[in-house]
């Protein structure tokens, strides 16, 4: 059984840093596209916005409002995805979800989320 387990969320002050991680035992890291999502602000239900995508070390995309502050990375030897979050703002407060997608788009897996709270 494959699962994604996030950890590393916490309460941090404005301007602080966190490094949530997503452990993926049972996955072959290179076979997937890895992403971090968070709930879409102001929208009800399960809507989530993309924060960052890791297709490979040379193919990464960030949402505009985290560009330059967040860095996504992966450690294939540990089957773990990371999100280095710097210069945190109160509007970054959210549950952050890890997602793994097969490269053929056939399968998508989500973690349970890790809570990040940024105090002003």
C-alpha distance (Angstrom), angle and dihedral (degrees) to the residues before:
residue distance angle dihedral
X1 . . .
X2 3.77 . .
X3 3.76 122.3 .
X4 3.76 140.8 165.0
X5 3.78 119.1 -134.0
X6 3.78 119.5 -167.5
X7 3.78 124.2 -162.9
X8 3.77 139.3 159.2
X9 3.77 101.1 73.2
X10 3.80 115.1 136.7
X11 3.78 147.3 145.7
X12 3.78 111.6 -76.1
X13 3.79 135.5 169.8
X14 3.78 125.0 -109.4
X15 3.79 109.1 -75.8
X16 3.78 93.7 21.8
X17 3.79 130.9 124.3
X18 3.79 138.1 -122.8
X19 3.77 135.0 177.4
X20 3.79 112.0 -154.0
X21 3.78 116.8 -171.1
X22 3.78 136.0 -156.6
X23 3.77 116.9 -149.3
X24 3.79 114.7 -154.9
X25 3.80 111.4 -172.9
X26 3.76 112.1 179.9
X27 3.81 94.2 29.4
X28 3.78 127.2 109.0
X29 3.78 96.5 -135.5
X30 3.80 98.0 -149.1
X31 3.81 92.3 54.1
X32 3.79 93.2 67.4
X33 3.79 142.8 61.3
X34 3.80 108.8 -129.0
X35 3.77 127.2 -150.4
X36 3.76 144.6 170.6
X37 3.80 119.4 -139.8
X38 3.78 136.2 178.9
X39 3.81 132.0 -168.9
X40 3.78 114.8 -77.7
X41 3.81 108.0 -107.2
X42 3.76 114.3 -113.4
X43 3.80 95.4 10.6
X44 3.78 125.3 113.0
X45 3.76 125.1 -133.6
X46 3.78 128.0 12.8
X47 3.80 99.3 -25.8
X48 3.80 110.6 140.1
X49 3.76 131.8 -175.4
X50 3.76 125.2 -142.3
X51 3.80 115.4 -109.3
X52 3.80 102.3 176.1
X53 3.80 139.9 -16.2
X54 3.81 127.3 -149.6
X55 3.81 112.6 -163.7
X56 3.79 92.5 156.2
X57 3.79 136.0 -31.0
X58 3.81 87.5 -84.8
X59 3.79 97.5 43.2
X60 3.80 113.6 59.8
X61 3.78 131.3 144.4
X62 3.80 129.6 -166.3
X63 3.76 133.9 -165.0
X64 3.77 110.8 -108.0
X65 3.80 95.8 -112.5
X66 3.82 94.6 54.2
X67 3.81 97.9 39.8
X68 3.79 109.0 123.8
X69 3.81 93.5 14.0
X70 3.82 104.0 61.0
X71 3.78 129.2 50.2
X72 3.79 124.8 -165.8
X73 3.78 119.5 -156.3
X74 3.77 140.0 163.3
X75 3.78 135.9 -146.7
X76 3.78 108.1 -154.2
X77 3.80 92.9 -173.1
X78 3.81 89.5 60.3
X79 3.82 96.8 31.6
X80 3.77 88.4 -127.8
X81 3.79 133.5 137.5
X82 3.80 122.2 -155.3
X83 3.76 137.3 -163.9
X84 3.78 115.0 -159.8
X85 3.81 105.6 -157.7
X86 3.80 117.3 -166.3
X87 3.79 133.7 172.8
X88 3.78 90.0 21.8
X89 3.78 119.6 -159.9
X90 3.82 130.5 -160.8
X91 3.82 88.7 -109.2
X92 3.81 88.1 63.3
X93 3.80 88.2 68.0
X94 3.81 106.4 120.7
X95 3.76 145.8 106.0
X96 3.80 106.8 -82.3
X97 3.78 117.1 -145.7
X98 3.76 128.3 -160.4
X99 3.80 117.7 -142.7
X100 3.78 131.6 -169.3
X101 3.79 120.7 -165.0
X102 3.77 127.2 -176.3
X103 3.78 112.1 -119.3
X104 3.81 91.0 -116.1
X105 3.83 89.9 56.0
X106 3.81 90.5 -121.4
X107 3.80 98.8 120.7
X108 3.79 135.1 31.7
X109 3.77 127.1 -172.8
X110 3.79 129.0 -170.0
X111 3.76 132.9 -162.8
X112 3.78 124.4 -136.7
X113 3.80 94.1 -106.0
X114 3.78 136.3 -114.9
X115 3.81 122.2 -120.9
X116 3.80 120.1 -122.8
X117 3.79 118.3 -172.4
X118 3.79 121.4 -175.8
X119 3.79 115.8 -166.3
X120 3.78 121.4 -152.3
